[in-house]
Amino acid sequence: MMITAIAGLFFDKNTQALRWVVILAALVQSFGFAFIAYLIIYLKFPRISPWWGSVVIFLLGLITTFLTAITPFSPYLEAGGGVNWDVQHVQPLVDIFRFFLFLITFIPLIVILGQQIRTSENPFVKAKAFGMSLVLIFGILIGLLDFLLETILKLGAISSDITLGILSIIVFLLVSITQKPLPEEKYVPPPPFPKIPW
């Protein structure tokens, strides 16, 4: 989101730069998906090397990035002020595949975090897991809305930007509230050794 926001602010009239931003965003997402796949396998399948799942998902992400790069599309600034990335109209299959990568990585991690919320006795761990699962749910929601608002509902690009802005603020607040560091424990010196009577 940050990459596309910066591009929308500073390169909104440069079609070639906006094209590269879409490709770069797909590549960055590939690393994110691979990291989540690593986490899932590390947490749920300790006998399997987490690198296997990570590499497979990363390769799928690279395929998506390659397909995005070879598909011709021309992002442009709409009259309403939003950048129309022209991706959903030209390459809906690539978009669906990217959303599929969201689902196969985010949903299992949400399930794992949900189990952690139910089983953990520590309220701090529960709050962290709850906050992270909400962030992941919002991630899926953002991907779905981005696809739905412009492609299916035929709304302008600015509608997607406004929705992403509102959801980003909510995610920022959730992270700042639920992901606080552990409180520092006060140092308690050990009790003095008892005097030995001689």
C-alpha positions as CSV (number, residue, x, y, z in Angstrom):
1,M,0.0,0.0,0.0
2,M,2.8,2.4,0.8
3,I,4.5,1.8,-2.5
4,T,1.4,2.6,-4.5
5,A,0.5,5.6,-2.3
6,I,3.9,7.2,-2.8
7,A,3.7,6.5,-6.6
8,G,0.1,8.0,-6.7
9,L,1.4,11.1,-5.0
10,F,4.6,11.8,-6.9
11,F,4.3,10.0,-10.2
12,D,0.6,10.2,-11.0
13,K,1.2,11.6,-14.6
14,N,4.0,9.2,-15.5
15,T,2.5,6.0,-16.9
16,Q,5.8,4.2,-17.1
17,A,6.6,4.8,-13.5
18,L,3.2,3.7,-12.4
19,R,3.6,0.5,-14.4
20,W,6.9,-0.2,-12.6
21,V,5.1,0.5,-9.3
22,V,2.5,-2.2,-10.0
23,I,5.3,-4.7,-10.8
24,L,7.3,-3.7,-7.7
25,A,4.2,-4.1,-5.5
26,A,3.6,-7.6,-6.8
27,L,7.3,-8.5,-6.1
28,V,7.1,-7.1,-2.6
29,Q,3.9,-9.0,-1.9
30,S,5.8,-12.2,-3.0
31,F,8.3,-11.7,-0.2
32,G,5.4,-11.1,2.3
33,F,3.5,-14.2,1.2
34,A,6.7,-16.3,1.4
35,F,7.4,-15.0,4.9
36,I,3.8,-15.9,6.1
37,A,4.2,-19.4,4.5
38,Y,7.4,-19.9,6.4
39,L,5.6,-18.9,9.7
40,I,2.7,-21.2,9.0
41,I,4.9,-24.3,8.4
42,Y,7.2,-23.3,11.3
43,L,4.3,-23.1,13.7
44,K,2.1,-26.0,12.6
45,F,4.5,-28.5,10.9
46,P,7.7,-28.5,12.9
47,R,9.0,-31.7,11.2
48,I,9.0,-30.1,7.8
49,S,11.6,-27.4,6.9
50,P,9.7,-24.1,6.7
51,W,11.8,-23.2,3.7
52,W,9.9,-25.6,1.5
53,G,6.6,-23.8,1.8
54,S,8.3,-20.4,1.7
55,V,10.1,-21.2,-1.6
56,V,7.0,-22.6,-3.3
57,I,4.9,-19.6,-2.4
58,F,7.7,-17.2,-3.3
59,L,8.0,-18.9,-6.8
60,L,4.2,-18.5,-7.2
61,G,4.6,-14.9,-6.3
62,L,7.4,-14.5,-8.9
63,I,5.2,-16.0,-11.5
64,T,2.5,-13.5,-10.7
65,T,5.1,-10.7,-10.9
66,F,6.3,-12.0,-14.3
67,L,2.7,-12.2,-15.6
68,T,2.1,-8.6,-14.3
69,A,5.3,-7.4,-16.1
70,I,4.5,-9.0,-19.5
71,T,0.8,-7.9,-19.6
72,P,0.3,-4.6,-21.3
73,F,-1.5,-2.1,-19.1
74,S,-1.5,1.7,-18.9
75,P,-2.2,3.3,-15.5
76,Y,-3.5,6.9,-15.6
77,L,-4.9,9.7,-13.4
78,E,-8.7,9.8,-13.5
79,A,-10.6,13.1,-13.5
80,G,-11.8,12.3,-10.0
81,G,-8.2,12.4,-8.7
82,G,-7.5,8.7,-8.2
83,V,-5.0,6.6,-10.1
84,N,-6.6,4.0,-12.3
85,W,-4.0,1.2,-12.4
86,D,-5.8,-0.4,-15.4
87,V,-4.8,-3.8,-14.0
88,Q,-8.2,-5.3,-13.2
89,H,-9.5,-4.6,-16.7
90,V,-6.5,-5.9,-18.6
91,Q,-5.3,-8.8,-16.4
92,P,-8.2,-10.0,-14.2
93,L,-6.7,-13.6,-14.1
94,V,-3.4,-12.2,-12.6
95,D,-5.4,-10.2,-10.1
96,I,-7.4,-13.3,-9.1
97,F,-4.2,-15.3,-8.8
98,R,-2.7,-12.6,-6.5
99,F,-5.8,-12.7,-4.4
100,F,-5.6,-16.5,-4.2
101,L,-2.0,-16.1,-2.8
102,F,-3.5,-13.7,-0.1
103,L,-6.1,-16.4,0.8
104,I,-3.8,-19.4,1.0
105,T,-1.3,-17.6,3.2
106,F,-3.5,-15.3,5.3
107,I,-6.4,-17.7,6.2
108,P,-4.2,-20.5,7.7
109,L,-2.3,-17.9,9.7
110,I,-5.6,-16.4,10.9
111,V,-6.7,-19.9,12.0
112,I,-3.4,-20.5,13.9
113,L,-3.7,-17.1,15.6
114,G,-7.4,-18.0,16.5
115,Q,-6.2,-21.2,18.1
116,Q,-3.6,-19.2,20.1
117,I,-6.3,-16.8,21.3
118,R,-8.4,-19.8,22.5
119,T,-5.6,-21.8,24.2
120,S,-3.3,-19.2,25.6
121,E,-3.7,-18.2,29.3
122,N,-1.5,-15.1,28.9
123,P,-3.7,-12.0,28.2
124,F,-0.8,-10.3,26.5
125,V,-0.4,-13.1,24.0
126,K,-4.1,-13.2,23.4
127,A,-4.2,-9.4,22.6
128,K,-1.2,-9.8,20.2
129,A,-2.8,-12.7,18.4
130,F,-6.2,-11.0,18.2
131,G,-4.6,-7.8,16.8
132,M,-2.6,-9.7,14.2
133,S,-5.5,-11.8,13.1
134,L,-7.6,-8.6,12.7
135,V,-4.8,-7.1,10.6
136,L,-4.8,-10.2,8.4
137,I,-8.6,-10.1,8.0
138,F,-8.3,-6.4,7.0
139,G,-5.6,-7.4,4.5
140,I,-8.0,-9.9,2.8
141,L,-10.8,-7.3,2.9
142,I,-8.6,-4.7,1.3
143,G,-7.7,-7.2,-1.5
144,L,-11.3,-8.1,-2.0
145,L,-12.6,-4.5,-2.0
146,D,-9.9,-3.4,-4.4
147,F,-11.0,-6.0,-6.8
148,L,-14.8,-5.6,-6.2
149,L,-15.1,-1.8,-6.2
150,E,-13.4,-1.1,-9.5
151,T,-14.0,-4.3,-11.5
152,I,-17.4,-5.6,-10.5
153,L,-19.1,-2.4,-9.2
154,K,-17.4,-0.2,-11.8
155,L,-16.7,2.6,-9.3
156,G,-14.0,5.1,-9.9
157,A,-10.4,4.6,-8.7
158,I,-10.9,7.2,-6.0
159,S,-13.5,4.9,-4.2
160,S,-10.8,2.3,-3.8
161,D,-8.3,4.9,-2.6
162,I,-10.8,6.3,0.0
163,T,-11.6,2.7,1.2
164,L,-7.9,1.8,1.5
165,G,-7.2,5.0,3.4
166,I,-10.0,4.3,6.0
167,L,-8.9,0.7,6.4
168,S,-5.3,1.7,6.7
169,I,-6.1,4.0,9.6
170,I,-8.1,1.3,11.3
171,V,-5.2,-1.2,10.8
172,F,-2.7,1.4,12.2
173,L,-4.9,1.9,15.3
174,L,-5.2,-1.8,15.8
175,V,-1.5,-2.4,15.6
176,S,-0.7,0.4,17.9
177,I,-3.2,-0.8,20.5
178,T,-2.7,-4.5,20.4
179,Q,1.0,-4.9,19.6
180,K,2.6,-3.1,22.6
181,P,5.8,-4.6,23.9
182,L,5.8,-6.6,27.1
183,P,6.0,-4.5,30.3
184,E,9.5,-4.6,31.8
185,E,9.8,-6.7,34.9
186,K,11.3,-5.1,37.9
187,Y,14.5,-6.6,39.0
188,V,14.2,-8.3,42.4
189,P,17.5,-9.1,44.0
190,P,17.9,-12.7,45.4
191,P,17.5,-13.1,49.1
192,P,20.7,-12.8,51.1
193,F,22.4,-16.0,52.2
194,P,21.7,-16.9,55.8
195,K,24.6,-16.5,58.2
196,I,26.2,-19.8,59.1
197,P,26.7,-20.0,62.8
198,W,30.3,-21.1,63.6
